Amino acid sequence: MHVMDGGLRAPDNGTKRHLAVDALGLLLTVLVTAASVQDRDAARPLLWNLWRAFPAVKLAWADGGYAGKLVTWAKTWLRLRVEIVKRPDDLHTFKVLPRRWVVERTLAWITRHRRTVRDYERLAAHHETYIYWAMIIVMTRRLARQPATVSPLPASSNIVRIPNYVRQS
């Protein structure tokens, strides 16, 4: 897709990120496409990559933009059940919907990293790599996090101690 501006042709550099995450929001696979690609068209290669990397996955929740023939395609070819989480028609305010917030939270984690905020990369593969890199940083920081230590109390003590991570300063 190109935008005409006074006789100059400039490419539209918009991109979309399609993510497959687990129930905790940790990244399983990612697909970066041009912004002009419909969500339902990008879902097939995303689910294919998910199936190749994680064949044990049997259920996927998807946004309403992925509805259509995708559900039957995934069931037939990948033996994967895709459930569409739709927004209620009468909803006119913000409401947290089940399962949709997990991916939104993952996108927020990813955009905390400088190179993933904007479309700096020319190639989709490079952008995907930076998304993987950002999630590797998120996951390793969680693994390296020091557990809170609570000092042991004598058995006869009636004192309740509040751990350091709960105290307000």
N, C-alpha and C positions, 0 to 999 in steps of 0.2 A: 504494500500500500504506500502510495506516495502523496505528498501534499503539494499542491500547486500554490506558489506564492510569487506573484509578479514575474512569471516566466521561469523562475528557478525551481528546480525539482529537488526537494529534500526528503530523504527517507524518514519514515516514521520509525523511531527507535524504541517504541514501547515494547515491553515484555510482560509475560505472565509467568508466575511460578505455580506449578502444580505439585503438591506435596502428598506423599503417603506417609503417615505417621502412625505409631502404635498408640495404645490407650493412654500412655503417659505423655504423649506429644513428642517423643523422640523420633527423629527422622529415619525412615526406612528407605525411601527413594524420592528423587526429585526430577522434574522435567521442566525445562524452561523453554517457552515458545514465544513467538511473536504475539503481540497484543491482538492482532487480527484473527488469530486462531480461536475457534469456538471451544469452550470448555469440554463439551462432549466429544469433540474430535481429538483433543489432547489426552483424554482419559484412557483411550485404548493403549497407546504406547506406555503411559504411566502404569497402568495395571499389568501390562505385559512385563515390564521391568520388575514390578513388585512380585509377580508370580515366579519369574526366573530367580530372583534373589531369595525369596521367602515362600517356597511352595506350600508350607504348612498353613499359611493364612487362608482362611475359608470365608471370612466375613469382612466387608468393607462398608463404611458409612460414607455417603457422598452428599455434596451440596445439591440443591435443586437444579443448578446449571448443568449437571451431569446426567440429568434424566433423559430418557429416550430409549434407543435401541441398545445402549450400553449395558443395561441390566441383563438382557437376554444374551448378548454377546459374551459377557463375562461368565454367565452361567454355563453357556454351551462350550466355549473354548477353554476357559481357565478353571472351570468348576469352582467359581468364586461367587458368593452371594453378595450382591450390591444392594444396600438399602439406602434409599434417598431420604434425607432428613429435610423436609420442606418447612418453610416458614408459613405460619397460619395466615390466611387471606385477610382476616380482620385485624391483624396486628399493625398498628400505626405508630408504635413507639418502640424503643429499644428493649429487647428482652433476650436474655441469654438462653439459647436453644441447646438442647442436649446434643452432645458430640461435635457440634460445629465450633465451639469455643476452643477445643483442643488444638485444632489446626491454626486458629487465629493466634493463640498463645505461642505456638511454635514460630509463626511468622514474626511475631514481636521479638522473640529471642534472636531470630536470625538478623533482623534489622537493627539490632544493637551494635552490629559490627559494621565498620565504616564502608567497606567495599560492597556490602550488600544493600546499602540504603538506596543507591541510585544505579542506573544502568551504565556503569563504567566499562563493562566488557563488550567487545564487539562480537564474540562468539558465545552462543548459548552454552556450549560445553565448559567454557571458562567460568561463566556465571554459576553453573551447577557446581563446579569445583569449589568456588568460594562459599556457596551455601553449605556444602559438605564440611568445609573447613570451619565455618562458623559453628556448626553443630558439634563438631569434634571438640572445639574449645568449650562449648557449653557442657558437654558430657564429661570431659576430663576435669573441669573445675568442680563438678558435682562429686566425682569420684575422689578427688584430692581434698575435699572439704574435711576439716578436722571435726570429729564428733564432739559435742559438748560434754564436758566432764563434770560430774557432780561428786562433791566430796562425800565420803561415807559418813554416816551419823552413828553415834553409839545406839545400841538397841534400846536403851531405856529412855532415850531422849524423846520429848514431845514437841520438839522444835521442827517446824516445816521449813525447809530450805528451798529457795527459788533458784533454779539453775541460771547461770550467767546469760544464756541466750534469751531468757524470758524477762529479765529485769529491764525496766525502763530507765533511761538516764535523764 
